[in-house]
Amino acid sequence: MQDQRKRARAQWALVACLTLLNMLAQIDKNILVLMVGPIQRDFGVSDIQISFLIGTAFAVANILVGLPAGWLADRFDRRLVIATGVLVWSAAVAANAAATAFIALVIARAVVGAAEALTPPSSYSLIRDGVDDQRRARALSVYTMSMMLGTGLSLVLGGPLLHLVQASGIHALPFVGEVSAWQLTLFMIGVAGLPLSLLIFCFKDPRSQRDAAARPQESLRTVLRWLAGQRRLFVPLFAFAVGSSMIGFGMAAWVPTMIARRYGVELRDIGLMQGGLLLTMGPLGLWLVGVALERAAGLATVARIGAVVAGAATVFSVSMCLTGDLTTFWVLDALVVLCSWSFMAVASTFVARTVPAGGIGMVMAIVLVLNGLIAQSGSPTLIALVARHLYEGQALALPSAMATVFALSGCVAVGAALLLGGRLARRETSGVALERRMSS
């Protein structure tokens, strides 16, 4: 019993470390959203250019590195892969302090996107190998919480930190020269992340404790061939993940700006409120979904849970964009946060239960690449384009565009989850019937 408790503590410590590092990634990625106004003022760029900086520049680099990151996760020391990613993206965030042109921000953002792509496949793979089956669904949910916690902290701490930097009167850095307050803020955040890259080496890579021959590493071609054979399940799973992430990435990119424009709320207050919701409602929703996934009798039930959370996120997000009352907005926003990123716990649990161990990193990399390719790069820009071309000249162009994109994306996610659940239910029913015939 004592050995089991010790093992459980070690496993949760590993999950906590991976969660902390991914929280850092989310902080470094999302802190830029609070600096849209100062960046536009300093560089004179439009909403479309800002959406490219926030979404496309990050996502394209993230996509290009995503599949190689999965390949690395399935073959090499995953701790080294993770540590390299943390070091590089932290340095790139700090490098924003030296930017004197908008293109320099774009390059730094792309480097951050490429480096952050290295860590999730290795993290999911470590959880798959390092956590026992009975804890794995909750462990994956806890790791997914890092997206909400990191984003929440970036909003809660970003505004006050920027305010403190402005109040400090510091306007220059050694070897760099004069900098804006937002640049100094990014420099401080980036430098703070550098030593955390070593934290992962406090844990052993479980793969190093096994005979490598006992777990053959699959090539990308082999994984793609296996997925093609399972396409009736994985095509709707991928569609579910992408449709759901369109809402999440669209919210992350445009909600602070929408609140500021529509309700006249200061960015600092927006960060505190939105960040508080992400720090409380997000983890609560993911924990509840993790418990539900652990109790799910079969994969069909996992898919049905996905349909429920996707449907709830769609209804709440569209209603949030259309309401004109600030109090109602915050209530609906809290409900969106409760549901919006639970789809990653559903998707990662499905992958962990179905994919051969040697291909976990690659398949999760494919999920993340598709999310980045379509959702992270597309959702912020699509919202800006819909606002310009469908609602141009209207006072509520941005919230109307967000509601339109969220409604369409949510329908895709719910439909895909229901399709996946139906196919899994038929497969499970056929398996039970076959087992009964064989036993009789």
C-alpha positions in Angstrom: 0.0 0.0 0.0 2.8 2.4 0.9 4.6 1.6 -2.4 1.4 2.3 -4.3 1.0 5.7 -2.6 4.6 6.6 -3.3 4.1 5.6 -6.9 0.9 7.7 -7.1 2.7 10.7 -5.6 5.5 10.4 -8.1 3.1 10.2 -11.0 1.2 13.3 -9.9 4.5 15.1 -9.4 5.3 14.4 -13.0 1.9 15.6 -14.1 2.3 18.7 -12.0 5.7 19.5 -13.6 4.4 19.0 -17.2 1.3 21.2 -16.3 3.5 23.9 -14.9 5.7 24.0 -18.1 2.7 24.1 -20.3 1.2 26.9 -18.2 4.4 28.8 -18.9 3.9 28.2 -22.6 0.3 29.5 -22.4 1.5 32.6 -20.5 4.2 33.4 -23.1 1.7 32.8 -25.9 -1.3 34.7 -24.7 0.3 37.7 -22.9 0.5 39.4 -26.3 -3.3 39.6 -26.5 -3.2 42.3 -23.7 -0.7 44.3 -25.7 -2.7 44.7 -28.9 -3.4 48.4 -28.2 0.2 49.4 -27.4 1.6 47.4 -30.4 -0.9 49.1 -32.8 0.0 52.5 -31.4 3.8 51.9 -31.7 3.8 50.2 -35.1 0.6 51.6 -36.7 -0.8 48.2 -37.7 -4.4 47.1 -38.5 -6.6 44.5 -36.9 -5.8 42.1 -39.8 -2.1 42.5 -39.2 -2.6 42.0 -35.4 -4.6 38.8 -36.1 -1.7 37.6 -38.3 0.7 38.2 -35.4 -1.5 36.7 -32.7 -2.7 33.7 -34.8 -1.2 32.9 -38.1 2.5 33.7 -37.4 2.4 31.5 -34.3 0.3 28.8 -35.8 2.3 28.3 -39.1 5.5 27.8 -37.2 3.7 25.6 -34.7 2.3 23.5 -37.5 5.7 23.1 -39.3 7.3 21.7 -36.1 4.3 19.8 -34.9 4.8 16.5 -36.7 8.6 16.4 -36.2 7.9 17.0 -32.5 5.7 13.9 -32.5 8.5 12.0 -34.2 11.0 13.2 -31.6 8.6 12.3 -28.7 8.4 8.7 -29.9 12.1 8.2 -30.3 14.3 10.3 -28.0 14.5 11.4 -24.4 11.3 13.4 -24.0 12.8 15.4 -21.2 15.4 16.9 -23.5 12.8 17.7 -26.1 10.7 19.5 -23.6 13.6 21.4 -22.0 14.8 22.6 -25.5 11.3 23.9 -26.3 11.1 25.9 -23.0 14.6 27.4 -23.4 14.0 28.5 -27.0 10.5 30.0 -26.6 11.5 31.8 -23.4 14.5 33.4 -25.2 12.2 34.4 -28.1 9.7 36.1 -25.9 12.5 38.0 -24.2 13.8 39.0 -27.7 10.7 41.1 -28.3 12.4 43.8 -26.3 14.8 44.4 -29.1 12.1 44.7 -31.8 12.2 48.0 -33.7 9.9 46.9 -36.6 6.6 44.9 -36.7 8.3 42.2 -38.8 10.7 41.5 -35.8 7.6 40.8 -33.7 6.4 38.4 -36.3 9.7 36.5 -36.4 9.9 36.3 -32.6 6.2 35.1 -32.5 7.0 32.4 -35.1 10.0 31.2 -33.1 7.8 31.0 -30.0 5.2 28.9 -32.0 7.9 26.5 -33.3 9.4 26.0 -29.9 6.1 25.5 -28.1 5.2 22.8 -30.6 8.0 20.6 -29.2 6.5 20.1 -25.7 2.9 18.8 -26.0 3.6 15.5 -27.9 6.3 14.6 -25.4 4.1 15.6 -22.5 1.2 13.5 -23.6 3.5 10.6 -24.3 5.1 10.9 -20.9 1.7 10.8 -19.2 0.7 7.8 -21.3 3.8 5.9 -20.1 4.3 7.4 -16.7 0.7 7.3 -15.2 -1.3 4.2 -14.4 -4.5 3.5 -16.3 -6.8 4.3 -13.5 -5.4 7.8 -13.1 -4.7 8.6 -16.7 -7.9 10.3 -17.7 -7.7 12.7 -14.7 -4.0 13.2 -15.4 -4.8 14.2 -19.0 -7.5 16.5 -17.7 -5.1 18.1 -15.2 -2.5 18.6 -18.0 -5.2 20.2 -20.2 -6.0 22.6 -17.3 -2.6 24.2 -18.0 -4.1 25.8 -21.1 -6.7 27.6 -18.9 -4.4 28.3 -16.0 -1.6 29.7 -18.1 -4.0 31.8 -20.2 -5.7 33.0 -17.0 -2.5 33.9 -15.3 -1.4 35.8 -18.4 -4.6 37.9 -18.2 -4.5 38.3 -14.4 -0.9 39.1 -14.0 -0.2 40.7 -17.5 -2.2 43.9 -16.9 -0.9 44.6 -13.4 2.7 43.7 -14.5 2.4 46.1 -17.4 1.1 48.8 -15.1 3.9 48.3 -12.7 6.5 48.5 -15.5 4.9 51.7 -16.7 4.9 53.1 -13.2 8.6 52.1 -12.6 9.8 54.7 -15.1 12.3 52.2 -16.6 12.5 52.9 -20.4 15.8 51.2 -21.4 17.6 47.9 -21.2 21.4 47.3 -21.4 22.6 46.5 -24.9 19.1 47.1 -26.3 18.5 50.8 -25.5 15.1 52.4 -25.2 12.1 50.1 -25.0 8.3 50.4 -24.5 6.7 49.2 -21.3 5.1 46.3 -23.1 8.5 45.2 -24.5 10.1 45.4 -21.0 7.2 43.3 -19.7 7.8 40.6 -22.3 11.5 40.6 -21.6 10.9 40.0 -17.9 8.4 37.1 -18.6 10.8 35.5 -21.1 13.8 35.6 -18.8 11.8 34.2 -15.9 11.1 31.1 -17.9 14.7 30.2 -18.8 15.6 28.3 -15.5 12.3 26.5 -15.5 13.5 24.5 -18.5 15.7 22.4 -16.1 12.7 21.3 -13.9 11.8 18.3 -16.1 15.1 16.6 -15.4 13.9 16.0 -11.8 12.0 13.1 -13.3 13.1 10.0 -15.2 11.8 9.2 -18.6 9.8 6.0 -18.2 11.0 4.8 -21.6 14.6 4.6 -20.4 13.5 1.9 -17.9 12.3 -0.4 -20.6 13.8 -2.6 -23.3 13.6 -0.5 -26.4 12.9 -3.5 -28.4 9.7 -4.2 -26.4 8.1 -1.0 -27.9 8.9 -0.5 -31.6 8.8 3.1 -32.8 6.4 3.8 -35.6 7.3 5.9 -38.6 5.0 8.6 -39.8 4.0 6.5 -42.8 3.1 3.6 -40.5 1.0 5.8 -38.2 -0.8 7.4 -41.2 -1.5 4.0 -42.6 -2.9 2.8 -39.3 -5.0 6.0 -39.1 -6.3 5.4 -42.6 -7.5 2.0 -41.5 -9.3 3.6 -38.6 -10.5 6.6 -40.5 -14.2 6.0 -39.7 -13.2 6.9 -36.1 -10.4 9.3 -36.4 -11.8 11.6 -39.1 -14.8 12.6 -36.9 -12.4 12.8 -33.9 -10.2 15.3 -35.7 -13.2 17.2 -36.9 -14.5 17.4 -33.3 -11.2 18.7 -32.0 -10.8 21.3 -34.8 -14.4 22.5 -34.5 -14.1 22.9 -30.7 -10.7 24.6 -30.9 -12.1 27.2 -33.3 -14.2 28.5 -30.4 -11.3 28.3 -27.9 -8.7 30.1 -30.1 -11.3 32.7 -31.3 -12.2 33.5 -27.7 -8.5 33.8 -26.6 -7.7 36.1 -29.5 -10.6 38.5 -29.5 -12.6 38.5 -26.2 -10.4 41.1 -24.5 -10.6 43.4 -27.5 -14.4 42.9 -27.9 -15.1 43.7 -24.2 -13.0 46.8 -24.4 -14.7 48.1 -27.5 -18.3 47.1 -26.6 -18.5 47.8 -22.9 -15.6 50.3 -22.5 -13.9 48.2 -19.8 -10.2 48.9 -19.1 -7.8 46.1 -20.3 -6.5 45.7 -16.7 -10.0 45.0 -15.4 -10.7 42.7 -18.4 -7.5 40.7 -17.6 -8.4 40.3 -13.9 -12.0 39.2 -14.6 -11.3 36.9 -17.6 -8.2 35.5 -16.0 -10.1 34.8 -12.8 -12.6 32.8 -14.7 -9.9 30.9 -16.5 -8.2 30.1 -13.2 -11.4 28.8 -11.5 -14.1 27.7 -14.0 -11.6 26.2 -16.5 -10.0 23.8 -14.1 -13.4 22.9 -12.5 -14.8 22.0 -15.9 -11.8 19.9 -16.9 -11.8 18.1 -13.5 -15.4 17.2 -13.8 -14.9 16.0 -17.4 -11.9 14.0 -16.3 -13.9 12.2 -13.6 -16.7 11.5 -16.1 -14.2 10.1 -18.6 -12.7 7.8 -16.0 -16.1 6.4 -15.3 -17.0 6.1 -19.0 -17.8 2.4 -19.6 -16.7 2.6 -23.3 -15.4 4.8 -26.0 -19.0 5.6 -27.2 -19.6 7.2 -23.9 -16.4 9.2 -24.2 -17.7 10.5 -27.6 -21.1 11.4 -26.1 -19.3 13.4 -23.3 -17.5 15.3 -26.1 -20.8 16.1 -27.8 -22.3 17.4 -24.6 -19.3 19.7 -23.8 -19.1 20.9 -27.4 -22.8 21.7 -27.6 -22.7 23.6 -24.3 -19.6 25.6 -25.4 -21.4 26.5 -28.7 -24.6 27.7 -27.1 -22.9 29.7 -24.3 -20.3 31.3 -26.6 -22.9 32.5 -29.2 -25.2 33.8 -26.5 -22.2 35.6 -24.8 -21.4 37.4 -28.1 -25.0 38.5 -28.7 -25.9 39.7 -25.2 -25.8 43.5 -24.6 -25.7 43.3 -20.8 -22.2 43.2 -19.2 -23.4 41.2 -16.1 -25.0 38.6 -18.4 -21.9 38.6 -20.5 -19.7 37.6 -17.6 -22.1 34.8 -16.5 -22.1 33.4 -20.0 -18.4 33.8 -20.3 -17.9 31.8 -17.1 -20.0 29.0 -18.6 -18.0 29.1 -21.8 -14.8 28.8 -19.9 -16.3 25.9 -18.0 -16.8 23.9 -21.2 -14.6 25.3 -23.9 -11.4 23.3 -23.6 -12.8 20.1 -22.2 -12.6 18.7 -25.8 -8.8 18.2 -25.4 -9.4 15.9 -22.4 -11.9 14.0 -24.5 -9.6 13.8 -27.5 -6.5 12.8 -25.6 -8.3 10.1 -23.6 -9.7 8.6 -26.8 -6.1 8.6 -28.3 -4.6 7.1 -25.2 -7.2 4.3 -25.2 -6.9 3.4 -28.9 -3.5 4.2 -30.4 -0.6 1.8 -30.1 1.9 3.0 -27.5 4.7 3.6 -30.1 2.5 6.1 -32.0 1.0 8.2 -29.2 3.3 11.2 -29.7 2.7 11.2 -33.4 -1.1 11.0 -33.3 -1.3 13.7 -30.6 1.0 15.8 -32.8 -1.4 15.3 -35.7 -4.3 16.5 -33.5 -2.4 19.5 -32.4 -1.2 20.3 -36.0 -4.7 20.2 -37.3 -5.9 22.4 -34.5 -3.1 24.9 -35.3 -3.5 24.6 -39.1 -7.2 25.2 -39.1 -8.2 26.7 -35.8 -5.3 28.6 -34.3 -4.2 30.2 -37.6 -7.7 30.5 -39.0 -10.1 31.4 -36.2 -8.7 34.9 -35.3 -8.3 35.9 -39.0 -11.6 34.4 -40.0 -13.4 36.4 -37.3 -11.6 39.6 -38.5 -12.6 38.9 -42.2 -16.2 38.1 -41.3 -16.4 41.3 -39.3 -15.0 43.3 -42.3 -17.0 41.7 -45.1 -20.3 40.7 -43.6 -20.8 43.2 -40.8 -18.7 46.2 -42.1 -19.8 49.5 -40.7 -21.9 48.0 -37.9 -21.3 49.0 -34.3 -21.3 45.3 -33.3 -19.3 43.9 -36.2 -16.7 42.1 -34.0 -19.2 40.3 -31.6 -21.5 39.4 -34.5 -18.6 37.9 -36.4 -17.5 35.9 -33.4 -21.0 34.6 -32.9 -21.2 33.5 -36.6 -17.9 31.7 -36.5 -18.6 30.0 -33.2 -22.0 28.8 -34.3 -20.7 27.2 -37.4 -17.6 25.7 -35.7 -19.8 24.3 -32.8 -22.1 22.6 -35.2 -19.2 20.9 -36.8 -17.9 19.7 -33.4 -21.2 18.5 -32.1 -22.0 16.7 -35.4 -18.6 15.0 -35.5 -18.9 13.8 -31.8 -22.3 12.4 -32.4 -21.2 10.6 -35.6 -18.2 9.2 -33.7 -20.4 8.1 -30.8 -22.8 6.4 -33.1 -20.1 4.4 -34.9 -18.5 3.4 -31.6 -21.8 2.3 -30.2 -22.5 0.1 -33.2 -19.0 -1.4 -33.0 -19.3 -2.1 -29.3 -22.8 -3.6 -29.8 -21.4 -5.8 -32.6 -18.5 -6.9 -30.3 -20.9 -7.9 -27.5 -23.1 -9.8 -29.9 -20.1 -11.7 -31.3 -18.8 -12.5 -27.8 -22.2 -13.9 -26.8 -22.4 -16.0 -29.9 -19.0 -17.4 -29.3 -19.7 -18.1 -25.7 -22.9 -19.9 -26.6 
